[in-house]
Amino acid sequence: MLKPNKTKYTKIHKGRISPLVENKANKLKFGHFGIQALECGRVDFYQIEAVRRVIISILKKRCKIWIRMLADHQMTAKPAETRMGKGKGAINRWVCLVKSGKILYEISGANNILIKQALIKAQAKFSIKTRVIGINE
């Protein structure tokens, strides 16, 4: 699973995602093609892994993939039909807080047409709107 090895606190507040545009990780640095977020939201670590599997299934080992996000915020949930009180629930899943404009994945090293096809299929796995960008754009 894509989660941190250690965290400073065992449980954190849910927090809010800033509607501001990402200004640090908004350009391609490693690859020639990438997936960019168009809106802010939470990306689950299951989605991160699903996208990676889709890309690998299409491109096999002909390319290099960079995952530019880490699911470092935990989401807690209480069991169903539990009475109120008795503290915060157990950790249910790990999520990554994504701002609009952030580059999520980068790919290079394979045929450009195959890479674009893989990224278009991978976009369907996200819960937020994304787009495929290239080095020329």
Rosetta blueprint (number, residue, H / E / L):
1 M L
2 L L
3 K L
4 P L
5 N L
6 K L
7 T L
8 K L
9 Y L
10 T L
11 K L
12 I L
13 H L
14 K L
15 G L
16 R L
17 I L
18 S L
19 P L
20 L L
21 V E
22 E L
23 N L
24 K L
25 A L
26 N L
27 K L
28 L L
29 K L
30 F L
31 G L
32 H L
33 F E
34 G E
35 I E
36 Q E
37 A E
38 L L
39 E L
40 C L
41 G E
42 R E
43 V E
44 D E
45 F H
46 Y H
47 Q H
48 I H
49 E H
50 A H
51 V H
52 R H
53 R H
54 V H
55 I H
56 I H
57 S H
58 I H
59 L H
60 K L
61 K L
62 R L
63 C L
64 K E
65 I E
66 W E
67 I E
68 R L
69 M L
70 L L
71 A L
72 D L
73 H E
74 Q E
75 M E
76 T E
77 A E
78 K L
79 P L
80 A L
81 E L
82 T L
83 R L
84 M L
85 G L
86 K L
87 G L
88 K L
89 G L
90 A E
91 I E
92 N E
93 R E
94 W E
95 V E
96 C E
97 L E
98 V E
99 K L
100 S E
101 G L
102 K L
103 I E
104 L E
105 Y E
106 E E
107 I E
108 S E
109 G L
110 A L
111 N L
112 N H
113 I H
114 L H
115 I H
116 K H
117 Q H
118 A H
119 L H
120 I H
121 K H
122 A H
123 Q H
124 A L
125 K L
126 F L
127 S L
128 I L
129 K L
130 T E
131 R E
132 V E
133 I E
134 G E
135 I L
136 N L
137 E L
